[in-house]
Amino acid sequence: MGRIVAKLRRAVADFGRNNKAPGKTRPVYATSMGEPKVKPQYPGAALRAFLVAVLVILPAVLVPGTTPEVAQIVILLAIFGAGVVFAEYSSAYPGLIEFRFAAPFNRTRFLMLALSATLIALLLRHPSDPGTLSSLAQGLALSCARLLDFGLSPVRFLELSLPENLPPEHLALVRQGASLALVLGATTVLGFVTAIRLNVWPMGSGPFNVWINLPTFDPTAGNDVVKRLLRHARINILLGVLLPFLLPGLIVASAHLVQPMTLQSPMGFVWGIVLWAYLPASLMMRGVAMIRVARMIRANRRRFADSEGNAFVTA
């Protein structure tokens, strides 16, 4: 029985590698569900873990007035984040991180997160310690704030959700930082959509494996996998559009339940604004990527049906 299961898995995995469209040099990304023979990549995992640790620590280094207690918490979070990333990428089997072998999806998200955190930390640093980089960050933030200065802007919702007794200077800083982070997130999503439209994602030399790139998605559960992928994609895109308007509601709820959220602490300001813009952009990128995967599966089914029909006619 074990040999039969192994042969079936090998046949399904070989199907994606051997099923190439005639007359094309670009490989066709199939949807192999077979078990990948991936060796652990410890140097790459260590590099990724180091970059994650630097990303967590860098805003605490840039912003003024970081207390020793906050620095200790930041170091612990950096060690925890680095450990999770190292354990995930050093493993030969998928865990929680999606699209591990569909570059540059995760690299793009990491770059967006790192750039947003760095620029907002520099923006917060500018009033007390102005410099060339902080002036550049402030100029970008002011331009983005003017761009998003309209009635139904998500930035307006975030600003209105904060307590009314905050200083006008802090509210202006929140408006500038939120506008900058939101523009960066929207630009990243538009760039990713453009890459898909130009057929340059996913990049790779082999079949697109659903199991290792979507480990939390079970392709065998429920009805047709294409319909489920499209349904999940629409939910992710809808949440990505609504979250910038819904998250300020949590700030209003915190004022009634626990303690009002003011974003006045340096780390709260940086990471609160970064996550407010990053989570919707990440969900929208995930939804767009799942639509792309569903279309690849549908195209692969059509090619397989055509090849089977041609073989039947020839026979």
Contacts in CASP RR format, 6 or more apart in sequence:
PFRMAT RR
TARGET T0000
AUTHOR 0000-0000-0000
METHOD contacts of the structure
MODEL  1
MGRIVAKLRRAVADFGRNNKAPGKTRPVYATSMGEPKVKPQYPGAALRAF
LVAVLVILPAVLVPGTTPEVAQIVILLAIFGAGVVFAEYSSAYPGLIEFR
FAAPFNRTRFLMLALSATLIALLLRHPSDPGTLSSLAQGLALSCARLLDF
GLSPVRFLELSLPENLPPEHLALVRQGASLALVLGATTVLGFVTAIRLNV
WPMGSGPFNVWINLPTFDPTAGNDVVKRLLRHARINILLGVLLPFLLPGL
IVASAHLVQPMTLQSPMGFVWGIVLWAYLPASLMMRGVAMIRVARMIRAN
RRRFADSEGNAFVTA
9 33 0 8 1.000
9 34 0 8 1.000
9 35 0 8 1.000
10 34 0 8 1.000
12 32 0 8 1.000
12 33 0 8 1.000
12 34 0 8 1.000
13 32 0 8 1.000
13 33 0 8 1.000
13 34 0 8 1.000
13 35 0 8 1.000
13 36 0 8 1.000
13 207 0 8 1.000
15 30 0 8 1.000
15 32 0 8 1.000
16 28 0 8 1.000
16 30 0 8 1.000
16 31 0 8 1.000
16 32 0 8 1.000
16 206 0 8 1.000
16 207 0 8 1.000
16 300 0 8 1.000
17 30 0 8 1.000
17 32 0 8 1.000
17 206 0 8 1.000
17 207 0 8 1.000
19 28 0 8 1.000
19 30 0 8 1.000
19 207 0 8 1.000
19 300 0 8 1.000
19 303 0 8 1.000
19 304 0 8 1.000
19 307 0 8 1.000
20 27 0 8 1.000
20 28 0 8 1.000
21 28 0 8 1.000
21 303 0 8 1.000
26 199 0 8 1.000
27 204 0 8 1.000
27 205 0 8 1.000
27 206 0 8 1.000
27 207 0 8 1.000
28 207 0 8 1.000
28 299 0 8 1.000
28 300 0 8 1.000
28 303 0 8 1.000
29 202 0 8 1.000
29 206 0 8 1.000
29 207 0 8 1.000
29 208 0 8 1.000
29 296 0 8 1.000
29 300 0 8 1.000
30 207 0 8 1.000
30 208 0 8 1.000
30 296 0 8 1.000
30 300 0 8 1.000
31 207 0 8 1.000
31 208 0 8 1.000
31 209 0 8 1.000
31 210 0 8 1.000
31 219 0 8 1.000
31 293 0 8 1.000
31 296 0 8 1.000
31 297 0 8 1.000
31 300 0 8 1.000
32 207 0 8 1.000
32 208 0 8 1.000
32 209 0 8 1.000
32 210 0 8 1.000
32 211 0 8 1.000
33 209 0 8 1.000
33 210 0 8 1.000
33 211 0 8 1.000
33 219 0 8 1.000
33 220 0 8 1.000
34 209 0 8 1.000
34 211 0 8 1.000
35 211 0 8 1.000
36 209 0 8 1.000
36 211 0 8 1.000
36 212 0 8 1.000
38 92 0 8 1.000
38 93 0 8 1.000
38 101 0 8 1.000
38 212 0 8 1.000
39 92 0 8 1.000
40 90 0 8 1.000
40 91 0 8 1.000
40 92 0 8 1.000
41 89 0 8 1.000
41 90 0 8 1.000
42 90 0 8 1.000
44 89 0 8 1.000
45 85 0 8 1.000
45 86 0 8 1.000
45 88 0 8 1.000
45 89 0 8 1.000
45 90 0 8 1.000
46 86 0 8 1.000
46 90 0 8 1.000
48 85 0 8 1.000
48 86 0 8 1.000
48 89 0 8 1.000
49 81 0 8 1.000
49 82 0 8 1.000
49 83 0 8 1.000
49 85 0 8 1.000
49 86 0 8 1.000
49 89 0 8 1.000
50 82 0 8 1.000
51 110 0 8 1.000
51 114 0 8 1.000
52 78 0 8 1.000
52 81 0 8 1.000
52 82 0 8 1.000
52 85 0 8 1.000
52 110 0 8 1.000
53 78 0 8 1.000
53 79 0 8 1.000
53 81 0 8 1.000
53 82 0 8 1.000
54 78 0 8 1.000
55 110 0 8 1.000
55 113 0 8 1.000
55 114 0 8 1.000
55 117 0 8 1.000
56 74 0 8 1.000
56 77 0 8 1.000
56 78 0 8 1.000
56 81 0 8 1.000
57 74 0 8 1.000
57 75 0 8 1.000
57 78 0 8 1.000
58 114 0 8 1.000
58 117 0 8 1.000
58 118 0 8 1.000
58 121 0 8 1.000
59 117 0 8 1.000
59 118 0 8 1.000
59 120 0 8 1.000
59 121 0 8 1.000
59 266 0 8 1.000
59 267 0 8 1.000
59 270 0 8 1.000
59 271 0 8 1.000
60 66 0 8 1.000
60 70 0 8 1.000
60 71 0 8 1.000
60 74 0 8 1.000
60 266 0 8 1.000
60 267 0 8 1.000
62 118 0 8 1.000
62 121 0 8 1.000
62 122 0 8 1.000
62 124 0 8 1.000
62 125 0 8 1.000
63 121 0 8 1.000
63 124 0 8 1.000
63 125 0 8 1.000
63 266 0 8 1.000
63 267 0 8 1.000
63 269 0 8 1.000
63 270 0 8 1.000
64 124 0 8 1.000
64 125 0 8 1.000
64 128 0 8 1.000
64 129 0 8 1.000
64 266 0 8 1.000
65 266 0 8 1.000
66 74 0 8 1.000
66 266 0 8 1.000
66 267 0 8 1.000
70 266 0 8 1.000
70 267 0 8 1.000
74 267 0 8 1.000
85 97 0 8 1.000
88 95 0 8 1.000
88 96 0 8 1.000
88 97 0 8 1.000
88 100 0 8 1.000
89 97 0 8 1.000
89 100 0 8 1.000
93 212 0 8 1.000
94 100 0 8 1.000
94 211 0 8 1.000
94 212 0 8 1.000
94 213 0 8 1.000
94 215 0 8 1.000
95 215 0 8 1.000
95 216 0 8 1.000
96 215 0 8 1.000
96 216 0 8 1.000
97 106 0 8 1.000
97 215 0 8 1.000
98 105 0 8 1.000
98 106 0 8 1.000
98 213 0 8 1.000
98 214 0 8 1.000
98 215 0 8 1.000
98 216 0 8 1.000
98 286 0 8 1.000
99 105 0 8 1.000
99 106 0 8 1.000
99 202 0 8 1.000
99 213 0 8 1.000
99 214 0 8 1.000
99 289 0 8 1.000
100 106 0 8 1.000
100 212 0 8 1.000
100 213 0 8 1.000
101 204 0 8 1.000
101 209 0 8 1.000
101 212 0 8 1.000
101 213 0 8 1.000
102 201 0 8 1.000
102 202 0 8 1.000
102 203 0 8 1.000
102 208 0 8 1.000
102 213 0 8 1.000
102 289 0 8 1.000
103 202 0 8 1.000
103 203 0 8 1.000
103 204 0 8 1.000
104 201 0 8 1.000
104 203 0 8 1.000
105 192 0 8 1.000
105 201 0 8 1.000
105 202 0 8 1.000
105 285 0 8 1.000
105 289 0 8 1.000
108 188 0 8 1.000
108 192 0 8 1.000
108 285 0 8 1.000
109 188 0 8 1.000
109 278 0 8 1.000
109 281 0 8 1.000
109 282 0 8 1.000
109 285 0 8 1.000
112 184 0 8 1.000
112 185 0 8 1.000
112 188 0 8 1.000
112 278 0 8 1.000
112 281 0 8 1.000
113 274 0 8 1.000
113 278 0 8 1.000
115 184 0 8 1.000
116 180 0 8 1.000
116 181 0 8 1.000
116 184 0 8 1.000
116 185 0 8 1.000
116 274 0 8 1.000
116 277 0 8 1.000
116 278 0 8 1.000
117 270 0 8 1.000
117 271 0 8 1.000
117 274 0 8 1.000
119 137 0 8 1.000
119 140 0 8 1.000
119 141 0 8 1.000
119 180 0 8 1.000
119 184 0 8 1.000
120 137 0 8 1.000
120 177 0 8 1.000
120 180 0 8 1.000
120 181 0 8 1.000
120 269 0 8 1.000
120 270 0 8 1.000
120 273 0 8 1.000
120 274 0 8 1.000
121 270 0 8 1.000
122 133 0 8 1.000
122 134 0 8 1.000
122 136 0 8 1.000
122 137 0 8 1.000
122 138 0 8 1.000
123 134 0 8 1.000
123 137 0 8 1.000
123 138 0 8 1.000
123 141 0 8 1.000
123 173 0 8 1.000
123 176 0 8 1.000
123 177 0 8 1.000
123 180 0 8 1.000
124 173 0 8 1.000
124 266 0 8 1.000
124 269 0 8 1.000
124 270 0 8 1.000
125 134 0 8 1.000
126 134 0 8 1.000
126 135 0 8 1.000
126 137 0 8 1.000
126 138 0 8 1.000
127 169 0 8 1.000
127 173 0 8 1.000
137 180 0 8 1.000
138 176 0 8 1.000
140 180 0 8 1.000
141 176 0 8 1.000
141 177 0 8 1.000
141 179 0 8 1.000
141 180 0 8 1.000
142 176 0 8 1.000
144 176 0 8 1.000
144 177 0 8 1.000
144 179 0 8 1.000
144 180 0 8 1.000
144 182 0 8 1.000
144 183 0 8 1.000
145 155 0 8 1.000
145 175 0 8 1.000
145 176 0 8 1.000
145 177 0 8 1.000
145 179 0 8 1.000
145 180 0 8 1.000
147 179 0 8 1.000
147 183 0 8 1.000
148 154 0 8 1.000
148 155 0 8 1.000
148 179 0 8 1.000
148 182 0 8 1.000
148 183 0 8 1.000
149 155 0 8 1.000
150 156 0 8 1.000
154 178 0 8 1.000
154 182 0 8 1.000
154 244 0 8 1.000
154 245 0 8 1.000
154 248 0 8 1.000
155 175 0 8 1.000
155 178 0 8 1.000
155 179 0 8 1.000
155 182 0 8 1.000
157 244 0 8 1.000
157 245 0 8 1.000
157 248 0 8 1.000
158 174 0 8 1.000
158 178 0 8 1.000
158 244 0 8 1.000
158 247 0 8 1.000
158 248 0 8 1.000
158 251 0 8 1.000
158 276 0 8 1.000
159 171 0 8 1.000
159 174 0 8 1.000
159 175 0 8 1.000
159 178 0 8 1.000
160 248 0 8 1.000
161 248 0 8 1.000
161 249 0 8 1.000
161 251 0 8 1.000
161 252 0 8 1.000
162 171 0 8 1.000
162 174 0 8 1.000
162 251 0 8 1.000
162 261 0 8 1.000
162 262 0 8 1.000
162 263 0 8 1.000
163 255 0 8 1.000
163 260 0 8 1.000
163 262 0 8 1.000
166 262 0 8 1.000
166 264 0 8 1.000
170 262 0 8 1.000
170 263 0 8 1.000
170 264 0 8 1.000
173 269 0 8 1.000
174 263 0 8 1.000
174 269 0 8 1.000
174 273 0 8 1.000
177 273 0 8 1.000
178 273 0 8 1.000
178 276 0 8 1.000
178 277 0 8 1.000
181 273 0 8 1.000
181 274 0 8 1.000
181 276 0 8 1.000
181 277 0 8 1.000
181 278 0 8 1.000
182 244 0 8 1.000
182 277 0 8 1.000
184 277 0 8 1.000
185 277 0 8 1.000
185 278 0 8 1.000
185 280 0 8 1.000
185 281 0 8 1.000
186 281 0 8 1.000
188 281 0 8 1.000
188 285 0 8 1.000
189 281 0 8 1.000
189 284 0 8 1.000
189 285 0 8 1.000
189 288 0 8 1.000
192 201 0 8 1.000
192 285 0 8 1.000
192 288 0 8 1.000
192 289 0 8 1.000
193 288 0 8 1.000
195 201 0 8 1.000
196 288 0 8 1.000
196 289 0 8 1.000
196 292 0 8 1.000
201 289 0 8 1.000
201 292 0 8 1.000
202 208 0 8 1.000
202 213 0 8 1.000
202 292 0 8 1.000
208 293 0 8 1.000
208 296 0 8 1.000
210 217 0 8 1.000
210 219 0 8 1.000
210 225 0 8 1.000
210 293 0 8 1.000
210 297 0 8 1.000
211 219 0 8 1.000
213 293 0 8 1.000
214 290 0 8 1.000
214 293 0 8 1.000
217 228 0 8 1.000
217 229 0 8 1.000
217 232 0 8 1.000
219 225 0 8 1.000
219 228 0 8 1.000
221 228 0 8 1.000
222 228 0 8 1.000
225 294 0 8 1.000
225 297 0 8 1.000
226 294 0 8 1.000
226 297 0 8 1.000
226 298 0 8 1.000
229 290 0 8 1.000
229 291 0 8 1.000
229 293 0 8 1.000
229 294 0 8 1.000
229 297 0 8 1.000
230 290 0 8 1.000
230 291 0 8 1.000
230 294 0 8 1.000
232 287 0 8 1.000
232 290 0 8 1.000
233 286 0 8 1.000
233 287 0 8 1.000
233 288 0 8 1.000
233 289 0 8 1.000
233 290 0 8 1.000
233 291 0 8 1.000
233 294 0 8 1.000
234 287 0 8 1.000
236 283 0 8 1.000
236 284 0 8 1.000
236 286 0 8 1.000
236 287 0 8 1.000
236 290 0 8 1.000
237 283 0 8 1.000
237 284 0 8 1.000
237 287 0 8 1.000
237 288 0 8 1.000
239 280 0 8 1.000
239 283 0 8 1.000
240 279 0 8 1.000
240 280 0 8 1.000
240 281 0 8 1.000
240 283 0 8 1.000
240 284 0 8 1.000
241 280 0 8 1.000
241 284 0 8 1.000
242 280 0 8 1.000
243 279 0 8 1.000
243 280 0 8 1.000
243 283 0 8 1.000
244 276 0 8 1.000
244 277 0 8 1.000
244 280 0 8 1.000
247 276 0 8 1.000
247 279 0 8 1.000
250 261 0 8 1.000
251 260 0 8 1.000
251 261 0 8 1.000
254 260 0 8 1.000
254 261 0 8 1.000
255 261 0 8 1.000
263 269 0 8 1.000
263 272 0 8 1.000
263 273 0 8 1.000
END
